[in-house]
Amino acid sequence: MTSQLLSAAMLAFLTACGPMNSGGLGSQAAALLGAFTGLQPTAPPAPPALPTQALAAGPGNVLMVTLLSRNAVAAMTRISTNNGTLTWRTDKGVTLSFRDDILVASRGLGDDLMGADIPGVRDAIVQGSGTAKRTHTYLNSEDTIQTRDLACTYMTQAPETITIASGAFEATKVEEVCESRSLRFTNSYWLDGNTIVQSTQAVALGSGYIRVNTL
């Protein structure tokens, strides 16, 4: 695909995506309880200026990410692959790392997911049912690592028509609800067969959720 066609596809995707259903942090009370809550952004974010390296990377090497709590959209390029973990970077230096399309770390968002252990999560998402365990680590206000052990349940929802760069199609939607004693969040995944083509995933309390699409 040429740079012009890739750029057009990205802009078409961004125009079609519209307001998101899940956002960043809710009220101060919700933050104190440690719960991720959904807030609808007031307006869709404007399409970003696509960096030259993103256009040159070609399909499959560009990740479009929306930070819902800030209504910010960025094109990310893949910078490394390490034992199955793919790390992507914006031109501003923010990085996100994914294993099997599931977020396992972030850097540069201010409040980051320092790491995540996710055995069985991808299988449960593809199956659309069952349970799995997660272990997440975060930095608290005193720069001390805090660990959260989460129990997650999975449920297949009604199919939804979504729009990605290649066009609109009906996708299987799976919701993941994860809880610990002090933290609760709901992630959503849209699948084409066994492939996750879009997702909304929690990062950390101060950062909220990201919406992820691979081009």
QUIVENVEN-V502390 format. One record per backbone hydrogen bond with DSSP energy under -1.0 kcal/mol. NH is the residue of the N-H (numbers start at 1). CO is the residue of the C=O. Records with the same first field share a line. If there is no record, write none. Layout:
NH->CO / CO
//
This chain:
6->2
7->3
8->4
9->5
10->6
11->7
12->8
13->9
14->10
15->11
16->12
17->13
31->27
32->28
33->29
35->30
36->184
55->51
56->52
57->53
61->58
63->76
64->213
65->74
66->211
67->72
68->66 / 209
70->67
72->67
74->65
76->63
77->89
78->61
79->87
80->87
82->85
85->82
86->98
87->80
88->96
89->77
90->94
93->90
95->107
96->88
97->105
98->86
99->102
102->99
104->97
105->97
106->113
107->95
114->137
115->137
117->135
121->118
124->120
125->121
126->122
127->123
128->124
132->152
134->150
135->117
136->148
137->115
138->146
140->144
143->140
146->138
148->136
150->134
151->179
152->132
153->177
154->130
155->175
157->173
160->171
162->169
164->167
167->164
169->162
171->160
172->191
174->189
175->155
176->187
177->153
178->185
179->151
180->183
184->34
185->178
187->176
188->200
189->174
190->198
191->172
192->195
195->192
197->190
198->190
199->212
200->188
201->210
203->208
208->204
210->201
211->66
212->199
213->64
215->62
//
